[in-house]
C-alpha cells in the first residue's frame, strides 16, 4: 500500500474497530467472493457452499448443499488423514492443523491441488472451510482480487493475514491474524495505512512500496512481493505480500485487498540451505585457508549482518585460541594464550569451553551482567553472537559476529542459522587445512622425488656405461679364457695319450704302476675341470647376452614334441652310462606349435634333464608334455634327493648353489647359471617356469609357453 491521503478524516470508528459490512453484504460476499467456501456439519455433510465452490467442484450448488459429503471431493490417499483431522477437531486436547493441502476431486474427474483453511464453530459444531485452488497461483490471485467483503470469515479459515484498503475513504482493515504475525493484538495495531508503513524494515521500504504503487496506479492488476517487517519484539519477519485491485466504472483503482503470509521459516530454510551449499562449494573453489575464510565471511554476511566477523581455532601445541580470520571495524587480530588456564576468559573462550551458542545484547541488563562476569577482550559490543565450531563431536574453535551500535541486531533465528552452518564451516576448514598440509607434503615429496630421479638418472647412465664395459669385458675375457683352455685341454689329452703309449709300458714294478696311474688320473682331472670351466664361460656368455639384449633369437614355428625328442636324444648318453636311472618320455601324439628359437627351447629342456640326472642316484626321470588353455606345459619329474625348502625361492637366481651340494656325488659340478638361463629364455617368450619339490622325494621342474593356433 502507498502512504496516500493521510489528511482524510475518514478512518476507523470511534471505538477503534474497522468498518463492519451489514449482514446482507456478508451474505452477498459469501455467495460472490472469489474464494471457494463451504460449511460442513459434524457428519461431514456440506450444508452450504458458494458459487466459487460450485465452480471448483464442477457441480451445481443445488446438487451439493445438503446432499453431498466432504469426502466425495477428497482423493482416497488423503481421505484417511483428513478424517483424522476431522475427529481431532472436536476432541479435547486435539490439535489438528488448521490449514493443509490435499487433492480435490471435481465432479468432472479433474484432480486439483487445493489448500484448505478450516475453523470450527464451537457453538454449532460446524466447520467453516475456505479453499484456494493452488494448482494455478494465478487463479488464486484472481480469486483474491474478486473478494470484496466477508474478510473476517475468510480470515478465520486461513493462516494468512488479510488486509483491505478502501482508497476513497482511506479506511484500512487488517485481520487479527495479520496483526498476530507481527506480534500485536487487535488494539495495538491501529487500522491505519501508517501502521503497515511503519512496520516495514527500512532496507526493504522501497521495494515493498513500489510493488503496492504499481497496483495502486493501475499499472498492474495484482502484485506479489517478498520483504521484511519488524516484529513487536524487535525481530524480523519475512512476509510474502500479495494484493489485487478493484476498478470503478471509469477504470480507476478505488479498492485494494490482499494477504500477508509469514514466510520467515521458509526464508530461514532457504538461506540456511544456500549457505550450506555455498560453504561446501567453497572447499573446492578457494585456493587456501585465507581465501576460504573470506568466502565464509561473505556467505554469512549475505544471510545476517556480519560486518564484524571472526573465526578462531584452537592451537593445541601453543595452548591458544588463534584468530585465523578477523574482520572488525574497531579491533584487530590477536591471539588468546593459555586457554587451559581457568582464570583466562573471554566471550570466545566461553563459547569454546561450554560448546554452547551465546547471544548477548546491551539492551538486556542480565546479558550485560553475564558479559561482565565472562570478561571482554577488546571493544565492548552492543550485540554479540558466537557459536562453537564442532567437528565429529570435538570443538575445534568458535565463530562469532558482533555489532557496536544496534543491541537488537541479532535474534534467536540468527543463533539457529549460525548453529546450523557451524558444522559445515568446521568441516570446510578442516578439509582446507588438510588439503594445504597435503599440498606441502606433496611439494616436498615432489622435490625429493625429482632429486632422486636425477640421482637415479645419473646412476642409470653410469650403469649403462658399466654395462657396456661389462659386456666388452665379458666378451674379451671369455675369448681370452677359451683360447688357453682349449690349449690346456688339448695338451692334457696329448700328454695322457703319449704317457700311456711311451711311459706306461715301462712301469715294471707295482710302485711305478701306481705312479703311472696317478699321473693319468691327474691328467684326466685337468681335462674334466677344463671342460667344466668351458661350460661356465659358455653359460656366463649366454646369460650376459640375454640380459644385455644382444642374444640372437631365430624364432619360427616349431613342434614342441619334436624339440623335446631331440633334447632327450642329446641327453640320453648320460642316462645310458648309468643303468640305475631310467629316462621315460610321455608325449601326446600332436601338439599345437609354438613360435620360438628351437635351439633355445632345446637348451632349456637339456638343462633341466641334466639337472634331474645329476641329483638322482637311482630311479627315473620322466619328461611329459600337456596342452591346455592356449599353452603347452613341459614337466621333468625325477626321483632324486629333492630341494630343501630354504632353497626353493632362490633356485632360479644366478650362481645359486644348493645347501645339500651341487650334485648327488658332488662330481661334475654345475655353474650355478643353468636354471637362471632357463628362466630368462622362458620369460622371453612370455612363459613361466617353476618347481615343485619335497626334500628326499624328488622334484618336478615345469615350464609353460603360449601355443599358436595353426
Buried (B, 14 or more C-beta within 10 A) or exposed (E): BBEEEEEEEEBBEEEEEBBEBEEEEBEBBBBBBBBBBBBBBEEBBBBBBBBBBBBBBEBEBEEBBEEBBBBBBBEEEBBEBBBEBBEEBEEEEEEBEBBBEBBBBBBEEEEBEBBBBBBBEEEEEBBBBBBBBEBEEEBBBBBBBBBBBBBBBBBBBBBBBBBBBBBEBBBBBBBBBBBBBBBBEBEEBBBBBEBBBEBBBEEBEEBBBEBBBBBBEEEBBBBEBBBBBBBEEBBBBBBBBBBBBBEEEEEEBBBBBBBBBBBBEEBBEEBBEEBBEBBEEBBEEBEEBEEBBBBBBEBBBEBBBBBBBBBBBBBEEEBBBBBBBBBBEEBEEBEBEEBEEEEBBBBBBBBBBEBEBBBBBBEBEEBBEBBEEBEBEEEEBBBBBBBBBBBEEEBBBBBBBBBBEBBBBBBEBBBBBBBBBBBBBBBBBBBBBEBBEEEEEEEEEEEEEEEEEEEEEEEEEEEEEEBEEBBEEBBEEBEEBBEEBEEBBEEBBEBBEEBBEEEBEEBEEEEEEEEBEEBBEEBEEBBBBBEBBBBBBBBBBBBBBBBEEEBEEEEEEBBBBBBBBBBBEBBEEBBEEEEEBBBEEEBEEEBBBBEBBBEBBBBBBBBBBBBBBBBBEEEBBBBBBBBEEEBBBBBBBBBBBBBEEEBBEEBBEBEBEBEBEBBBEEEBBBBBBBBBBBBBBBBBBEBEBBBEBEBEEBBBBBBBBBBEEE
